[in-house]
């Protein structure tokens, strides 16, 4: 009976997840929707992007692209992540086929689902432990999972997450990597023991009386100030929030932006007063820790932003993925944007 209930729960969650994720999709040809961007940790010329149709890679900063001759499943790739210590290793989270891993820069892909596929098949995000990149966390439709051996085996990390919520995002404190945060369709959670247990941290974020409502408040993105790690930003379906107390209390900020749906956010590691957020109204930038914001949409054909990435080697270089007009980059800290066309040869997988 318990197994049947879990199976029913998983089926319901898969349906909800599909509706939730597909609702962020855009129009146009498949390559016009950029789902995920992964930047090489040391080589600014190498990046990967996932679209609704495939995974692409460039080795020359976007001048030419290879469409990966993929061994991935036929399901959509929702998230990409590069191992920060072994950057030839790339992970892909898919819709309905869990995790795939490439050891050779995207030329070949293999399923890495032991312990994971039995429970969940939709993977929304990866996060690496900064002390050891073989320890990885995934945000999935049924909670957080952890691998300590570079994805060979995954263990569920759900203790304390009493409500059944889709986990959309997970973030690790860069100075205290045993502290993690999870953003879900019902608010936020914190763990202070590497995911072994979780505590709800919704004070100021979502009223308790509406917590059980369907998709009451989706936390789409969490970013941590790299210098003052008690400070966290949460981009949600109903606005941007900031906490200076490790999530113990939240304050709503950026209330003057025209659309309060926030899909993605990044912080400048060299100057954490500088933040970028994206949503259905385009890109906004703050240079004072979120107190004031300016629109940065010059050059964009679509302002429906799906994802943002900031270069680890050059904080003036950013990439954004849109839901309607493809991939863009900026070399001047978002003052102007230029479109990048994903054209090029099909990569040979030998």
C-alpha angles and dihedrals in degrees: 000000000000091000090050092051091050090049091051090048091051092049092051092047092051090054092047091046093051092051092045096049097040091051088071092055123111141215132260130056118339095259090054090075112072108196103176140005125201121189125202110249096229109011112067091193094066122076140144129214131189122212130181088271110036151337120271131195133195127193096185105054095273100315092116132009138205120212103219114245085228131212086188120118120268089258123102122274109234102177139022128194134178120215103247093213098039104030095181085070115085129182127206126196113204140195107257099349102069120213132001126182133202119199094186110053097281099310094114130021131198131185113255099186109126108142091005108065091056090065110023140012105184115081117187104178147356130219126188126213105243091219095055123007092204085076106079134172126205130201108219141169092265102037143285123327128191133206122192096184105056095276101312092118130017128201127198115247104190107124109136096019092110097167118068103242134157109251106223102174141012128195133189126213103244094212098038104030093180086072114083136174128206127199116206141171086266102047133276139322134194131207123195096184106058094276098310090121136010135210125201113243106186101130105137091000103079131359112247092229093065097038094102093051114113109273088347094172122353116207101209100176140013125195127183126211102247094212101038102031096182084074116086134171123210120198109201143173087262105041146299121302133190132202126188093183105064090272097307088124132012132205123198114237136174090044092154097065113111099239120033096202106110115191102171143008138184134186128214105245092202093053113015091191085078116082135167126202131184136195142130092316095054132246126343126187132201125191096182106059096277100310095116134017138200129198114247106187103125109140097013119129091192127032095195099109121196103174143000130204129185121203114254090214102041120029091196090065117082136166128202132191119211132200094229115024109032132238128350135182136198127201095185104061094274097309090122133011132209126196121241117207116215097224126141146092128316109256117241115233107206 
